[in-house]
Amino acid sequence: MRPVNETEPVTYVATIEAPAVSAEVIAAGLEAAESPAALAVTLFECGHDRVEVSAHYASEPPRHLLTQLIEAAGLDGWLGALRIEPLPQMNWVAEAESLRGPVRAGCFLVHGRHDRGNVPAGRFTLEVDAGLAFGTAHHATTRGCLIALDRLAKREHPRRVLDIGTGTGILAIAAARALNANVIASDMDPIAVAVAGENARANGVQSRVAVVEAEGVAHPALRRAKADLLFANILLSPLLDLAPAFARAVRPGGHCVLSGLLDRQARQVESRFRSLGFSLDSRILLNGWTTLLLRRVSERRGSVD
């Protein structure tokens, strides 16, 4: 590795190699951590069920904190050595995406701008660039949500859709394309809001996808909504906390697609939503992650608080 000029902007990358399922869990833990807070987390398949996890930081992350985060995942089996190295600054998410090919998820084919000339155009072909936002269908949670949408679209036609924690806007764009639906997409990160808006324009659905900055459902447009379909590809804790608000936002007969859940966490979320008037439609299990497709079957007004 070349020497780093002290006057040059520098980021740091922490890298560890692990089995594929373990790598997904490690990546999720590093993404969710507030200290140290990662700028981006990427996965690179090395072959033979080995995956390299790379987390990028604005300053050198304390090795002991990263070790604690990795050990907290409670993984069995081998792990490679943890390496922390300085790197010149660049958009590592965009750089990583440029090395990845198109991804198939149900009827959808998702690709980056760099593959525009290599994929067939069509209603279910989505061009999504991450920038510094999450969601390109390379991760099992996003793929699971797209597969759930594909299943639902074959038998129902939701017209009013919410996408909470939209990231790149991929789920909102897919719903607008597949269902010809009107979508309100939200994210608490202003960078993600900007990225989602750009991706909606690139896919020609900017007139049907409104992107707002909000935490949870704390926006007038979201609080007024009675959705036929709600996406939330977030994490366990916010899914549990936001469950009553989601129950209010989804009309009886409507659906929720929930992800960001490890397999062992899915039952807890399913139980929480059952208590609020939802029933399980289906589970999608991919690489240690679960996506839930739930149907709102009753108001349960006394429980939705």
Disulfide bonds with the S-S distance in Angstrom:
none
